[in-house]
Amino acid sequence: MADEKNSKQLFWYNIALLGFVSVWGLGNVVNNFAQQGLVVVVSWVLIMTFYFVPYTLMVGQMGATFKDAEGGVSSWIKEVSTRRLAYFAAWTYWVVHIPYLAQKPQAIMIAGSWLFQSNGNFVKTMPSIVVQSLCLVLFLLFLYLASRGITTLNRIGTIAGMSMFIMSILFIILGLAAPAMTGSGIATQNMNHLSSYMPKFNFKYFTTISMLVFAVGGSEKISPYVNSTKNPAKNFPKGMIVLAIMVAVSAIMGSFAMGMIFDANNLPDDLMANGAYLAFQRLGHYFHVGNLLLWIYAIANAMASIAALAVSIDAPLRILLDDADPDYIPAGLRKRNKKGTPVNGYRLTGLLVSLIIIIPALGIGGTNSLYNWLLNLNSVVMPLRYLWVFLAFMLLNRHLDKFHSDYMFVKNSKVGFGFGLWCFLFTAFACILGMVPKIEYASNPSAWWFQLILNVLMPAILIGIGFILPAIARRHSTKELQ
């Protein structure tokens, strides 16, 4: 029994690898390079040092303190606060996935167009309303399949996820080696000048940091592994620090590779949508393998997006409803069919995602513009769930004497509270400024205002629905008593 127990113990390097695979991807490099260019190198150093490291170490302490909590962040909030706040944490965790679900059909279609056409003309030529209509059909198909249960996609997603991880590492190696091994030129001038990497800390720069926060967030997924770590007080923080170093090195080296392949001073408008495919296509030509690398990446990305779409329809909804508090979530939303599927939960998901797919297409012309907008919306909405991690950590430090943990990030409750407050305020700051549209106001004022209104309304409506449900639940409970 002792040998079996020891075999299940994780060391710091296991934690670092598990975290790296679950947190990091090539898209994080491409999207942030598209918004900031070479200055993103310094941005990565800053975000890793002052945000990502304390974030992951807070997660470690929360996971170690509430080792038996099954509901993740909402369970942490319930332990340190009230059932009402726990409900809002669970609601936020689910509802922020709505824009994510709306974007995945786009990613699948773009991957398919590169696989069969080997170019990025799809996002340049197809009318946005046509693409979004196809995306709606694709989403509704997967919504139906998810309601029927498609467990095989979990295995496909694991394989695709590992393939994407390998392709991300391969991109960095080939991108950095290409000039020396193939004689290809470096696309960006003055990459050896320090001034090329220094950000201008102006308003425009701060509107892009939500994408950085979006890229490094999500380490709360690793919290369950704290209890499987041997000597967690030593190995878990060590693993988290190594994770931060791995992510920082990948981000910085990946950004260097992007600068060698693309001119950072003259980036194409479709870099977010097509950048990774263009990069692998160019690398394939540099190393004389044609479009082979492009096709492999397109297949891996399509399969990963398909699996993520199917899993993200079901998993966050079940987290919300499996431990649903009847005082806050109406019985109708908790209703299940004979197969255990929360049918009304699926219908609510379908309605909200459909609105986010179709409404923006009515005012945002061009598939590429729509793709960029939806990705930026995700960078505003998705980090809202991180706020609950930091709130839980602050509340934990208010009552530190009541809870025991094998691992402590900081032992001083006031210092711990300060770290939680800093990350909370920084995340909120990034989300608020991230709402500012990334298009130039002078080029299209009406489109700029349309995007701003959507960026403000979408999060407000999604979170606002969470305030309505408890009132509906109370009304139904009153009727039952009568």
C-alpha positions as a printed NumPy array, in Angstrom:
array([[  0.   ,   0.   ,   0.   ],
       [  2.884,   2.316,   0.815],
       [  4.455,   1.7  ,  -2.605],
       [  1.114,   2.373,  -4.294],
       [  0.74 ,   5.616,  -2.344],
       [  4.25 ,   6.702,  -3.22 ],
       [  3.672,   5.945,  -6.893],
       [  0.877,   8.484,  -6.905],
       [  2.989,  11.27 ,  -5.444],
       [  3.769,  14.142,  -7.81 ],
       [  7.021,  16.073,  -7.773],
       [  7.667,  19.667,  -8.76 ],
       [  8.465,  18.752, -12.369],
       [  5.153,  16.876, -12.697],
       [  3.286,  19.955, -11.479],
       [  5.192,  22.221, -13.886],
       [  4.453,  19.992, -16.891],
       [  0.775,  19.505, -15.986],
       [  0.339,  23.254, -15.613],
       [  2.204,  24.056, -18.81 ],
       [  0.093,  21.737, -20.964],
       [ -3.179,  23.046, -19.487],
       [ -2.335,  26.778, -19.479],
       [ -0.162,  27.434, -22.526],
       [ -0.611,  27.365, -26.31 ],
       [  0.711,  28.909, -29.517],
       [ -2.372,  31.097, -29.845],
       [ -1.269,  33.036, -26.76 ],
       [  1.945,  34.013, -28.549],
       [  0.293,  34.891, -31.863],
       [ -2.595,  36.924, -30.428],
       [ -0.453,  39.076, -28.146],
       [  2.227,  39.594, -30.808],
       [ -0.544,  40.739, -33.168],
       [ -1.593,  43.421, -30.67 ],
       [  1.769,  44.602, -29.365],
       [  4.517,  43.532, -31.772],
       [  8.03 ,  43.101, -30.339],
       [  7.262,  45.098, -27.197],
       [  5.266,  42.078, -26.049],
       [  8.59 ,  40.54 , -24.949],
       [  8.882,  43.035, -22.071],
       [  5.134,  42.699, -21.434],
       [  5.56 ,  38.954, -20.929],
       [  8.349,  39.51 , -18.39 ],
       [  6.206,  41.98 , -16.441],
       [  3.006,  39.917, -16.49 ],
       [  4.831,  36.76 , -15.424],
       [  6.685,  38.431, -12.557],
       [  3.953,  40.578, -11.061],
       [  0.809,  38.598, -11.924],
       [  1.258,  34.997, -13.028],
       [  3.632,  33.856, -10.248],
       [  1.519,  35.171,  -7.316],
       [ -1.653,  33.977,  -9.093],
       [ -0.446,  30.382,  -9.33 ],
       [  0.894,  30.342,  -5.769],
       [ -2.444,  31.63 ,  -4.45 ],
       [ -4.163,  28.821,  -6.328],
       [ -1.808,  26.367,  -4.65 ],
       [ -2.744,  27.562,  -1.182],
       [ -6.473,  27.542,  -1.947],
       [ -6.265,  24.008,  -3.334],
       [ -4.288,  22.777,  -0.338],
       [ -6.645,  24.444,   2.143],
       [ -9.849,  23.076,   0.597],
       [ -8.551,  19.727,  -0.607],
       [-11.976,  18.054,  -0.549],
       [-13.826,  20.835,  -2.387],
       [-15.303,  19.5  ,  -5.635],
       [-16.823,  22.688,  -7.004],
       [-13.556,  24.526,  -7.576],
       [-13.653,  28.28 ,  -7.033],
       [-17.344,  28.318,  -6.039],
       [-16.606,  25.806,  -3.27 ],
       [-13.737,  28.   ,  -2.034],
       [-16.071,  30.999,  -1.903],
       [-18.707,  28.969,  -0.039],
       [-16.138,  27.971,   2.592],
       [-14.874,  31.503,   3.249],
       [-18.049,  33.505,   2.579],
       [-21.742,  32.952,   1.818],
       [-23.873,  30.677,  -0.334],
       [-24.993,  33.703,  -2.354],
       [-21.443,  34.641,  -3.32 ],
       [-20.715,  30.983,  -4.072],
       [-23.642,  30.934,  -6.483],
       [-22.371,  34.052,  -8.279],
       [-18.903,  32.493,  -8.523],
       [-20.396,  29.352, -10.102],
       [-22.563,  31.441, -12.425],
       [-19.593,  33.543, -13.538],
       [-17.494,  30.435, -14.214],
       [-20.226,  29.11 , -16.51 ],
       [-21.384,  32.26 , -18.236],
       [-17.909,  33.474, -19.276],
       [-17.712,  30.405, -21.513],
       [-20.559,  31.74 , -23.683],
       [-18.358,  34.011, -25.882],
       [-15.765,  31.203, -25.942],
       [-18.395,  28.834, -27.355],
       [-19.4  ,  31.47 , -29.903],
       [-15.854,  31.717, -31.212],
       [-14.965,  28.016, -31.514],
       [-17.06 ,  27.423, -34.684],
       [-15.065,  30.235, -36.326],
       [-11.805,  28.529, -35.358],
       [-13.02 ,  25.21 , -36.802],
       [-14.036,  26.801, -40.107],
       [-10.751,  28.729, -40.441],
       [ -8.762,  25.555, -39.758],
       [-10.819,  23.73 , -42.381],
       [-10.271,  26.458, -44.965],
       [ -6.492,  26.316, -44.452],
       [ -6.527,  22.524, -44.618],
       [ -8.361,  22.415, -47.939],
       [ -7.336,  25.72 , -49.553],
       [ -3.887,  26.327, -47.966],
       [ -4.541,  30.074, -47.746],
       [ -6.209,  32.627, -45.504],
       [ -8.668,  34.004, -48.056],
       [-11.597,  32.68 , -46.034],
       [-11.437,  35.474, -43.446],
       [-10.686,  38.081, -46.114],
       [-13.427,  37.362, -48.631],
       [-16.368,  35.65 , -46.916],
       [-19.16 ,  38.   , -45.709],
       [-19.431,  37.93 , -41.928],
       [-23.178,  37.253, -41.908],
       [-22.672,  34.154, -44.094],
       [-19.85 ,  32.865, -41.923],
       [-21.753,  33.498, -38.695],
       [-24.837,  31.754, -40.075],
       [-22.684,  28.71 , -40.808],
       [-21.128,  29.022, -37.353],
       [-24.603,  29.028, -35.814],
       [-25.536,  25.819, -37.655],
       [-22.255,  24.23 , -36.584],
       [-22.744,  25.246, -32.965],
       [-26.333,  23.986, -32.828],
       [-25.149,  20.66 , -34.264],
       [-22.572,  20.306, -31.5  ],
       [-25.096,  21.434, -28.901],
       [-27.341,  18.57 , -30.013],
       [-24.454,  16.07 , -30.018],
       [-23.324,  17.206, -26.568],
       [-26.848,  16.701, -25.243],
       [-26.703,  13.128, -26.552],
       [-23.347,  12.468, -24.903],
       [-20.159,  12.221, -26.98 ],
       [-17.488,  10.918, -24.654],
       [-15.164,   9.881, -27.495],
       [-14.368,  13.553, -28.108],
       [-12.608,  13.685, -24.743],
       [-10.03 ,  11.184, -26.002],
       [ -9.745,  12.991, -29.337],
       [ -9.285,  16.247, -27.472],
       [ -6.45 ,  14.787, -25.387],
       [ -4.6  ,  13.64 , -28.505],
       [ -5.251,  16.941, -30.287],
       [ -4.193,  18.903, -27.215],
       [ -0.874,  17.082, -27.013],
       [ -0.396,  17.6  , -30.761],
       [ -1.006,  21.335, -30.362],
       [  1.482,  21.421, -27.487],
       [  4.118,  19.667, -29.626],
       [  3.44 ,  21.994, -32.571],
       [  3.831,  25.029, -30.293],
       [  7.276,  23.852, -29.149],
       [  8.202,  22.893, -32.725],
       [  7.24 ,  26.373, -33.915],
       [  9.642,  28.01 , -31.459],
       [ 12.516,  25.674, -32.379],
       [ 12.032,  25.974, -36.144],
       [ 11.274,  29.701, -36.04 ],
       [ 14.433,  30.553, -34.127],
       [ 16.597,  28.129, -36.147],
       [ 15.298,  29.079, -39.608],
       [ 17.655,  32.017, -40.345],
       [ 20.773,  30.019, -39.42 ],
       [ 19.716,  26.694, -40.946],
       [ 17.925,  27.828, -44.1  ],
       [ 19.382,  31.254, -44.804],
       [ 15.97 ,  32.912, -44.587],
       [ 16.049,  36.599, -43.711],
       [ 14.818,  38.109, -40.455],
       [ 11.56 ,  39.904, -41.204],
       [ 11.788,  42.55 , -38.45 ],
       [ 14.559,  45.101, -38.525],
       [ 16.519,  46.183, -35.439],
       [ 15.695,  43.078, -33.406],
       [ 19.111,  43.532, -31.801],
       [ 18.178,  46.984, -30.48 ],
       [ 16.823,  47.172, -26.928],
       [ 14.572,  50.093, -27.887],
       [ 12.554,  47.773, -30.154],
       [ 11.239,  45.95 , -27.093],
       [ 10.363,  48.853, -24.8  ],
       [  6.602,  49.48 , -24.515],
       [  5.079,  52.941, -24.493],
       [  2.912,  52.816, -21.391],
       [  0.101,  54.865, -22.889],
       [ -3.641,  54.358, -23.059],
       [ -3.482,  52.246, -26.218],
       [ -0.977,  49.891, -24.618],
       [ -3.126,  49.351, -21.521],
       [ -6.144,  48.451, -23.668],
       [ -4.197,  45.362, -24.851],
       [ -3.192,  43.877, -21.489],
       [ -6.478,  41.972, -21.101],
       [ -5.181,  39.623, -23.806],
       [ -2.068,  38.977, -21.694],
       [ -4.218,  38.258, -18.622],
       [ -6.428,  35.997, -20.734],
       [ -3.314,  34.11 , -21.914],
       [ -1.836,  33.328, -18.494],
       [ -5.058,  32.724, -16.562],
       [ -6.685,  29.434, -15.685],
       [ -4.106,  27.932, -13.344],
       [ -6.905,  27.133, -10.862],
       [ -7.3  ,  23.966, -12.948],
       [ -4.08 ,  22.726, -11.3  ],
       [ -5.292,  23.196,  -7.71 ],
       [ -6.543,  19.585,  -7.246],
       [ -2.988,  18.346,  -7.789],
       [ -1.728,  20.06 ,  -4.612],
       [ -2.983,  17.143,  -2.545],
       [ -1.184,  14.63 ,  -4.785],
       [  2.144,  16.423,  -4.445],
       [  4.877,  14.994,  -2.248],
       [  5.883,  17.57 ,   0.36 ],
       [  3.529,  20.217,  -1.112],
       [  4.984,  23.055,   0.977],
       [  8.233,  22.634,  -0.955],
       [  7.395,  20.953,  -4.273],
       [  4.216,  22.799,  -5.268],
       [  5.593,  26.37 ,  -5.164],
       [  8.764,  25.093,  -6.826],
       [  6.643,  23.544,  -9.58 ],
       [  4.667,  26.762,  -9.984],
       [  7.82 ,  28.848, -10.263],
       [  9.223,  26.428, -12.844],
       [  5.868,  26.628, -14.652],
       [  6.136,  30.424, -14.719],
       [  9.682,  30.171, -16.085],
       [  8.585,  27.668, -18.764],
       [  5.67 ,  29.868, -19.826],
       [  7.857,  32.981, -19.816],
       [ 10.574,  31.308, -21.904],
       [  7.985,  29.958, -24.357],
       [  6.273,  33.34 , -24.61 ],
       [  9.5  ,  35.274, -25.099],
       [ 11.11 ,  32.771, -27.487],
       [  7.834,  32.436, -29.387],
       [  7.636,  36.213, -29.742],
       [ 11.216,  36.301, -31.042],
       [ 10.28 ,  33.606, -33.564],
       [  7.235,  35.631, -34.647],
       [  9.492,  38.671, -35.138],
       [ 11.771,  36.639, -37.392],
       [  8.872,  35.393, -39.523],
       [  6.675,  38.533, -39.574],
       [  7.648,  42.204, -39.766],
       [  6.606,  43.497, -36.336],
       [  6.387,  47.031, -37.736],
       [  3.998,  46.051, -40.533],
       [  1.764,  43.273, -39.245],
       [ -1.113,  41.948, -41.391],
       [ -4.636,  42.674, -40.165],
       [ -5.526,  38.984, -40.208],
       [ -2.625,  37.879, -37.973],
       [ -4.897,  36.779, -35.117],
       [ -6.991,  34.576, -37.384],
       [ -4.33 ,  33.374, -39.826],
       [ -1.006,  34.055, -38.097],
       [ -0.236,  30.55 , -36.829],
       [ -1.125,  28.999, -40.21 ],
       [  0.941,  31.554, -42.132],
       [  3.868,  30.93 , -39.787],
       [  3.832,  27.16 , -40.329],
       [  3.375,  27.65 , -44.053],
       [  6.446,  29.886, -44.217],
       [  8.46 ,  27.53 , -42.014],
       [  7.477,  24.638, -44.268],
       [  8.795,  26.522, -47.283],
       [ 11.996,  27.488, -45.429],
       [ 12.7  ,  23.842, -44.559],
       [ 11.53 ,  22.516, -47.974],
       [  8.59 ,  20.417, -46.74 ],
       [  5.905,  22.454, -48.528],
       [  2.615,  22.769, -46.658],
       [  3.151,  19.667, -44.509],
       [  3.592,  21.605, -41.252],
       [  0.592,  23.77 , -42.125],
       [ -1.643,  20.747, -42.719],
       [ -0.555,  19.022, -39.512],
       [ -1.252,  22.165, -37.496],
       [ -4.621,  22.728, -39.207],
       [ -5.739,  19.16 , -38.425],
       [ -4.549,  19.402, -34.803],
       [ -6.189,  22.808, -34.291],
       [ -9.464,  21.713, -35.886],
       [ -9.666,  18.599, -33.697],
       [ -8.687,  20.526, -30.559],
       [-11.35 ,  23.17 , -31.324],
       [-14.004,  20.52 , -31.972],
       [-13.223,  18.758, -28.696],
       [-13.057,  22.066, -26.776],
       [-16.424,  23.114, -28.211],
       [-18.118,  19.874, -27.203],
       [-16.56 ,  19.705, -23.739],
       [-17.103,  23.405, -22.989],
       [-20.805,  23.104, -23.787],
       [-21.267,  20.412, -21.168],
       [-18.588,  20.624, -18.446],
       [-19.063,  24.23 , -17.187],
       [-22.853,  23.773, -17.216],
       [-22.595,  20.627, -15.091],
       [-20.298,  22.43 , -12.64 ],
       [-23.01 ,  25.088, -12.286],
       [-25.953,  22.694, -11.964],
       [-24.545,  19.564, -10.28 ],
       [-24.093,  21.415,  -6.997],
       [-26.874,  23.908,  -7.677],
       [-28.373,  25.726,  -4.714],
       [-32.194,  25.636,  -5.092],
       [-32.435,  29.038,  -3.404],
       [-30.588,  30.649,  -6.306],
       [-31.078,  28.455,  -9.386],
       [-34.699,  27.794, -10.478],
       [-35.945,  24.222, -10.592],
       [-36.723,  24.623, -14.291],
       [-33.063,  25.254, -15.101],
       [-32.043,  22.243, -13.026],
       [-34.497,  19.958, -14.831],
       [-32.958,  16.849, -16.393],
       [-34.251,  14.296, -18.879],
       [-34.027,  10.498, -18.546],
       [-30.385,  10.584, -19.644],
       [-29.486,  13.094, -16.964],
       [-29.027,  15.937, -19.448],
       [-29.933,  19.412, -18.121],
       [-32.199,  20.203, -21.085],
       [-33.161,  23.731, -20.103],
       [-29.548,  24.522, -19.294],
       [-28.668,  23.474, -22.833],
       [-31.47 ,  25.647, -24.206],
       [-30.22 ,  28.682, -22.272],
       [-26.711,  27.991, -23.575],
       [-28.04 ,  27.739, -27.125],
       [-29.979,  31.001, -26.841],
       [-27.104,  33.065, -25.417],
       [-24.482,  31.7  , -27.799],
       [-26.78 ,  32.168, -30.792],
       [-27.28 ,  35.828, -29.898],
       [-23.518,  36.415, -29.615],
       [-22.94 ,  34.656, -32.932],
       [-25.549,  36.557, -34.945],
       [-26.016,  40.057, -33.431],
       [-22.402,  41.279, -33.918],
       [-22.456,  40.126, -37.555],
       [-25.196,  42.688, -38.219],
       [-22.866,  45.599, -37.419],
       [-19.31 ,  44.293, -37.834],
       [-18.469,  43.874, -41.493],
       [-15.856,  41.352, -42.552],
       [-15.079,  37.931, -41.127],
       [-11.605,  38.963, -39.991],
       [-12.917,  41.989, -38.065],
       [-15.549,  39.816, -36.448],
       [-12.972,  37.177, -35.482],
       [-10.707,  39.814, -33.91 ],
       [-13.61 ,  41.396, -32.046],
       [-14.844,  38.085, -30.629],
       [-11.343,  37.11 , -29.521],
       [-10.963,  40.458, -27.749],
       [-14.39 ,  40.004, -26.146],
       [-13.151,  36.688, -24.747],
       [-10.126,  38.482, -23.297],
       [-12.53 ,  40.814, -21.452],
       [-15.09 ,  38.246, -20.297],
       [-13.054,  35.121, -19.495],
       [-10.782,  36.79 , -16.878],
       [-13.872,  37.767, -14.875],
       [-13.792,  34.277, -13.372],
       [-10.266,  34.898, -12.089],
       [-11.663,  37.685,  -9.896],
       [-13.324,  35.043,  -7.722],
       [ -9.995,  33.278,  -7.172],
       [ -8.484,  36.471,  -5.811],
       [-11.579,  37.319,  -3.763],
       [-11.507,  33.842,  -2.224],
       [ -7.829,  34.295,  -1.351],
       [ -8.497,  37.681,   0.252],
       [-11.354,  36.252,   2.323],
       [ -9.218,  33.27 ,   3.313],
       [ -6.575,  35.63 ,   4.684],
       [ -9.268,  37.404,   6.7  ],
       [ -9.988,  34.086,   8.487],
       [ -6.604,  32.397,   8.26 ],
       [ -6.764,  31.126,  11.854],
       [ -9.813,  28.982,  11.025],
       [ -8.22 ,  26.976,   8.194],
       [ -5.222,  24.649,   7.98 ],
       [ -3.086,  24.184,   4.871],
       [ -0.018,  22.039,   4.181],
       [  1.164,  24.766,   1.828],
       [  1.17 ,  28.517,   2.458],
       [  1.981,  31.129,  -0.191],
       [  2.608,  33.745,   2.504],
       [  2.087,  33.244,   6.243],
       [  1.323,  36.886,   7.021],
       [ -2.42 ,  37.398,   6.502],
       [ -2.094,  41.106,   5.69 ],
       [  0.576,  40.466,   3.049],
       [ -1.536,  37.644,   1.623],
       [ -4.584,  39.901,   1.482],
       [ -2.452,  42.513,  -0.3  ],
       [ -1.385,  40.034,  -2.986],
       [ -5.005,  39.001,  -3.545],
       [ -6.149,  42.629,  -3.733],
       [ -3.399,  43.525,  -6.218],
       [ -4.279,  40.686,  -8.595],
       [ -8.011,  41.432,  -8.227],
       [ -7.591,  45.124,  -9.084],
       [ -5.165,  44.435, -11.922],
       [ -7.543,  41.906, -13.499],
       [-10.499,  44.291, -13.191],
       [ -8.389,  47.122, -14.659],
       [ -7.358,  44.936, -17.622],
       [-10.947,  43.838, -18.3  ],
       [-12.361,  47.38 , -18.187],
       [ -9.727,  48.851, -20.517],
       [ -9.953,  45.775, -22.725],
       [-13.457,  46.902, -23.649],
       [-12.003,  49.73 , -25.758],
       [-12.211,  48.649, -29.432],
       [ -8.924,  47.802, -31.126],
       [ -9.87 ,  49.461, -34.422],
       [ -8.946,  53.062, -35.134],
       [-11.776,  55.448, -34.285],
       [-10.957,  57.816, -37.168],
       [-11.152,  55.043, -39.771],
       [-14.708,  53.987, -38.889],
       [-16.414,  55.861, -36.017],
       [-19.732,  53.99 , -36.309],
       [-18.019,  50.57 , -36.162],
       [-15.916,  51.77 , -33.203],
       [-19.003,  52.79 , -31.231],
       [-20.861,  49.611, -32.202],
       [-17.995,  47.468, -30.866],
       [-17.699,  49.532, -27.684],
       [-21.422,  49.195, -26.959],
       [-21.225,  45.423, -27.509],
       [-18.102,  45.144, -25.355],
       [-19.885,  46.852, -22.466],
       [-23.303,  45.256, -22.9  ],
       [-22.196,  41.648, -23.411],
       [-20.462,  41.183, -20.035],
       [-23.146,  43.248, -18.287],
       [-25.967,  41.127, -19.712],
       [-24.222,  37.8  , -19.121],
       [-23.43 ,  38.617, -15.497],
       [-26.764,  40.414, -15.061],
       [-28.789,  37.294, -15.873],
       [-27.196,  35.773, -12.797],
       [-28.987,  38.374, -10.665],
       [-32.365,  37.491, -12.195],
       [-32.28 ,  33.738, -11.565],
       [-32.395,  33.92 ,  -7.733],
       [-35.54 ,  36.071,  -7.95 ],
       [-37.149,  33.473, -10.235],
       [-36.083,  30.696,  -7.848],
       [-37.626,  32.532,  -4.87 ],
       [-40.885,  33.111,  -6.753],
       [-41.151,  29.432,  -7.647],
       [-40.418,  28.444,  -4.049],
       [-43.156,  30.792,  -2.791],
       [-45.679,  29.302,  -5.22 ],
       [-44.816,  25.776,  -4.079],
       [-45.369,  26.751,  -0.44 ],
       [-48.739,  28.254,  -1.281]])
